[in-house]
Amino acid sequence: MMPLSVFPNDCRCQSMFTVGGCHMKQVIHLQKDPVQASALSGLSVARLEGTQMFTFMNTLARYLPQLFKVDLKHNPNNDLVMTLKENTSRASQEIPFVPCSMHIYTPNDVKMCTEIFKRIWDVPLRITFVGDSRTRKPMQEMAKILIKELNLYIEGEDHQHLISLITHTKARFNIPAKGNNIEINYIFAPIMERVVDKPILGYDGFGYGARDIFEVWSEGKSWTNIHRNQTFHLPHLVVVNNGMWHNSKTSAAAAVSDFMHTMHIMTPILKKLSGLTRVIWPLHGPIKENLAHKPDLDFTPALDLMNSITWLKLRGSNVWLWDTKTLLMLRQKHECLRLQEAGLGNSLPYEWGCTDMQHAGKDVEKAAINMIWNLACNSLLNMEAAHCCS
């Protein structure tokens, strides 16, 4: 089994995922902008006290570069033409309060990384995403990019069906993808504290949970579902979040109560697992309230409270709390709202995520996946010292 120390475990590397890493005071001290420094200080206090964090994170998100742009030009017929474009990419943007650089990974870079990994450890690099659609989407984005380069496949499925599974927009099932020197898995577990196959009244006979999987992993073992003939080995990296699938079906107060129940059960299991492998918990990003099915029901404060509960439960453990992605989601939401307020809502590309109430657009997911590759591969590819996790 690969020891945790093979993935860099220092504060500088962690700062790519967690604002401030594990040295927030040092990051605050380096800020020349007093507004940024104040927001970082407020965020640090909110983490310790379990109070709302989105106010401070919204301030920090405004310092990220603008991505979505609208150009208005006259064509040869003197007609005014609107062009929507992305100004570079979020993956290539430097986050002001991350004290290291990120390499922009190509499929060929990942191929070289996984080859080296396999040569050193004699096992494929195993990355598993666990949760609902907010966790599935980055897995699918990662897999789509690598289908050709790493010859991804799903056992028992032809290539065309593989494509449909990986691009399925509402995949409420596991996606176990394998390829050359890599395994990329998605485990559908929107009600995480339940076990996998325990029936739930009103559902389709499956528990939609993952507690038993995590319990087996935390013992250093592989988990096998004999009913579905699926085996999930202990991953080298687990990206896990309870998501919104179950919570969004109840009131905001009930959602927070359900979440506290989830964390009461899962916290000791996640802490134990994080002693064996890298566990990353993406904190909730915002929803787009203007697109909510029930406009009077704003879940954003509840999501903020869930993030605070997560900090109180998991801080001090080896679980990394991922909120730099939350900043990207907040920035994207702000850009989308400005475009929609300008009357451009019906013209925006679906990929931007501006018309999706709860999911980030592809630009955010690609940037998030790039962070994962920087964690997994920078040291293997001998990146320069200025890079995170090198």
N, C-alpha and C positions, 0 to 999 in steps of 0.2 A: 504494500500500500504506500502511496506517495505521501511523505510527510508534509504537513502544512507549510513548513519553512521553505519549500521549493518555490512557492509563490511569494514574492516580496511581501513583507509584513510590517514595513516601517510606516511611520506617520506621514511621510512625504507621499508614499504610494497611496495610502488611505485617503489623503486629501483630494485625490481625483474623484472619489466617491462621496466622501463626507466633507462638507464645507468646514475648513479648519483642521481637518484630519484629527489628530489627537493633541494638537498644539494650537488651539484657537487663539490664545493670548499672543503668541508669536505672530500669527497671521494678522491680527488686529494691529499690532505694533508696526507692521510693515506698510499699513495702508496710509497713503498720503491724503486721500479724500476723507474729510471728517464725516460725511454722510454714510459712506461705506463702512467706516470704522464704527460708527454708532449702530448701524444695522447689524453688523457682525457681533457687537457687544450685546445687543438686545437678543439676538438669536442664541448666543451662548447662555444668557440668563434664562431664557425661555426653556431651553433644553434641561437645565438643572431643576427648574421649578415646575415643569410640566404644564406651562402655559402656552398660549397660542403663538405659533411661529410664522404663519403665512404673512403677517404684516411686515416683518423684517425681511422675509424671503422675497416678497414683492419688490421691496426697495432694491435688494441685491440683483434681482432679475432685470431691472431696468438698466443695469450697467452692461448687460450682454449686448453684443452687436445686433442690429436689425438684419433679418434674413429675407423676409418677404418684401418685394418691391413692386410698384406699379409704375410703368412708364406710359406717358401719353404723348404720341407723336402723330404728325400728319403724314399720310402715305402719298404716293405720286398723284392721286386724284384729289388731294387736299382734304381727305376724310380723316377725322380724328380717330386714331386706333389705340386701343388700350392693350398693353403687353404686361402679363404677369410673369415674374421671374424670381428665382431664388438667387440672392446675392451671396455667392460662395456656398458654404454649408455649415451647419452647426458643428459638425465633427471637426472642422478645420478652425473653428473659432477658439481663441484662448479665453478661458474663464478667468477673470481678473484676480480672483482670490485663490486660485490653484497655483501653488508655487513651483510648478514643473510643466514641461511641455508634453504634448501627446503626439505620437506618430499616427499618421493617417494610414490605416491598414488596407491593403488590397487583398483580393483572394489569393494571389501568389505569395504575399507575405505570410498569410495564415497557413498556406500549404507548407512553406518552409518551416514555420514554427511547429506545426504538428508532426512533421517528419523528425525534427530534432527531439521533440518530446518523446515520441515513440522510441527513438534510438536510445535515449537515456533511461527511460522507465519501463520499456518493453510492454507498455499498455497504451491504448489510444487516449487522447485527451478527452475527458468526459465532462460535459457541461449540461446541467439539468435546470430547467425552469419549472417552477411549481406555483400554481395559483389559478387565476381566472384569465379573462381575455387581456387584462393589463399586463400579465406576465407572458401570455401566449404570443402577443404581437412582436415583442423583441426577439423571441425564439424564431418565429417565422421569418422575420427580417434577416436574422443571422443565417438561417438555412437557405433562403432564396438566393442569397449572394454566393453561397458556397456549393450549390447543387452541382454545377458543372466542374468546378476546379477540384473538388474533393470527392466527386462521384457519390453523392449522397444517395441513399436508398432506404426503403423500409421493407423489412423482411416480409415476403409474401405479396408485395404490391408491385405492379408494373410501373414504369417510369411516369406514364401519363397520370396514373392515380396518385403517385407520389407528389406530383406538381399540385394536384387538386387538394391533397391533404395539407400541404405546406402553405398553400395560399387560401385555405378555407377561412372565411371571415367569421364564422361562428362555430369553430371546432370545439365541441364539448366532449372531447375524447382525448386520450393520450396520443402523442405523436413521437414514436421512438425512431429517430433518424440516425443512420450510421453512414460512415464514409471512410475514405483513406485516412487512417490514423486519428479518427475523431468519432465521438458520439455526441449528438445534440438531441436532448430529449425534452419533451413537454409533458408534464403530468397535470391533468385537469383536476384541480382540487379547490374549488371555490369555498368549500366549507371545511377548512383545513383540519380542524380538530377532530373530525369524524374519521373513522377507519374507511378503507377503500370500498368494501363490499357490503357494509351494513345497510339494509334498505331503510329508506326514509319515506314516511307517509306523504303521498303527493308527488313523489319523484319517480324515476324510471327503474327503481330497484337497486341503484348503486348509491354508495354513501357520499360520493363526490368529495372525499376527504383524503388525507395523506398522513395522518398521525402514525399509523402502523409502519408506513414506509420510513418515516423519519426515525422512529424507534429502532428499526432494524439497522438503518444506516449508522445511527449513533453507537451501535455495537461494532461497527467496522465491517458489517456484512452486506451482501447483496440482497435485494428484496425481489421475490418472485410472486407474481399473480398467476396461480395455476389455472384459474378460470379463463384468463385471456392469453395465457402462454406468453407472458411478458416478464422479462427480468431487467431490473434497473440496478446496475452496480453503484456502489458508493461513488458519487461524482467527485471530481477534483474541484469543481465550483458549483455551488447551488445558488440560484437566484430565486428567492421565494417571497411571496406577499399574499395576504388573504384576499386582496382585490376588492371588488365592489359587487360582484354578481349576486351574492346573498344579501348583502346590506341594502342594495338599491331596491329590494322588494319590500322593505319595511320603512318605518319612520326614521328620522335622523336619530332620535333618542334610542330607539330600539337597536339601530345599527351600532351605536357606540356600546350599548350593553352587550350585544352579541360579540363585538370585537374584544371587549374585556374578558369575556368567557373564553374566546379563542386564545388570547395571550396567556391567560391563567394556565391553560393546559399545555400550550406549545412552548412557552418560555424555557422551562428546564430542559426540554428535549432539544430545542435549537441551541441552547448554550452548550449542551453536551456534544452535539454534532459539530459545533464550531471549533471544538478541540481537535477534531480529526480532519476537517476540510474547510475550505474557505466558504463561508456562508454570507451572502449579501442580501439585505432586506431593502428593497426600494421603498422609500417613504411615499405616501400618497401625493400625487399632483392634484391640481384643482379640477373641478368639472367646469364646463362652460354653461353657466346658469341660463344664458339666453336661449339655449337649445334644450333645456330640461323639459321633459314630458309634463311635469307638474311645476310650473314656474314659481308657485308659492312655496315649494319645498326645496330649499337650498341646502345641499349636503356639504358644501365647502367647509363651513365651521366644524361639522362633525368629522370630516376628513382631517382637518387640522388637529382636532382633539385626539383622534386616533394616532396621529404622528407623535403627539406629546406622550401618549400612553406608551407607545413603542420605545421612545427614548428612556422613559422611566424604567421600563421592564428590561431592556437589553443593553443599556449603557454599562460600560465596564466589562462586557463580555467580549469574546472574539468575533461576534457577529458585527459586520460592517453595515451601518445604516447609510443608505444611498440617497442623499438629498441634492447632489449636484444635478441629477436628472430632473428633480422637482423644479429647480430653477429654470432649466430649459423649457419645461412644460409651462411654467408661469410666463416666461418671455413669449413663448409661442401663443399662448392664450391672449396676451396683451396685443400682439400684432394682429391676430385674427379679429379681435373686437374692433380695433381701429379700422380695418378694412370693411368689416360689416357695417359699422356706423357710417362709413362713406358710401354705402349703398352697393357694395361690390360682393355681397354675400353669395349671390347666385352665380357669380363668375369665378369663384375660387376653385382651384383643383382639389379634388377629394383627398389627394395624398397629403395636402397641407394639414389636414386634421381640423380645419376650421368649422366643418359641418358635423363633427363627431363630438357628442356631448362629453364623453368620458375618456376618450383615448387620445394620445398624442399623435401627431403626424409622423410621416416617415422620417423627416429630418431629425426629429428628436430621437426616434428609435435607432437610426443609424449612428448618431452621436453616442448613444448609450452603448451600443454594441462595440463601437470603436474603443470605448473605455475598457470594456472587458478584454479585448484583444491586447490593449496596452498592459493590463495586469498579467495576462497569461503568457505573453510572448516577448515583452521588451527585454527581459534578462536573457532569455534563450537566444535572441537575435543580437545580443550585445549592443543595444542601443546606447547612444551617447549619454553621459551622466546627467545632462540637463533634462532628460525624459523621465516622466513618472515611472516608478517600478522598474528602473533599469538596473 
